[in-house]
Amino acid sequence: TEAASLIKSTKKLQLIDVRTPAEYADGHLTKAKLIPLQELEERFAEIDKNKPVLLYCRSGHRSGMALKLLNDKGYTQAKHIEGGINAWTAAGLPITK
């Protein structure tokens, strides 16, 4: 629910799904951009350092690794959804297919 509030209240938020294309196709957060974790390092240019970033995956493990990669590259406004999309859906929040 904290992530849902952040998404609603943060202008220019970049919502990044770091799962696989198949996982994304099964359901994702509305307006999320798919950048699989294994592609993240070569796709940093697609993420604006000057805007807030919210990462997520299935359980929070991959998005935690992605968060470390972004922090190491100087992204100071990055966060991730602890518990991932599993926690999101468990809280009764909607996903898009």
PyMOL commands that set and color helices and strands:
alter all, ss='L'
color gray80, all
select helices_A, chain A and resi 2-9+21-26+37-46+61-72+84-90
alter helices_A, ss='H'
color red, helices_A
select strands_A, chain A and resi 14-17+33-34+53-56+78-80
alter strands_A, ss='S'
color yellow, strands_A
deselect
rebuild
show_as cartoon
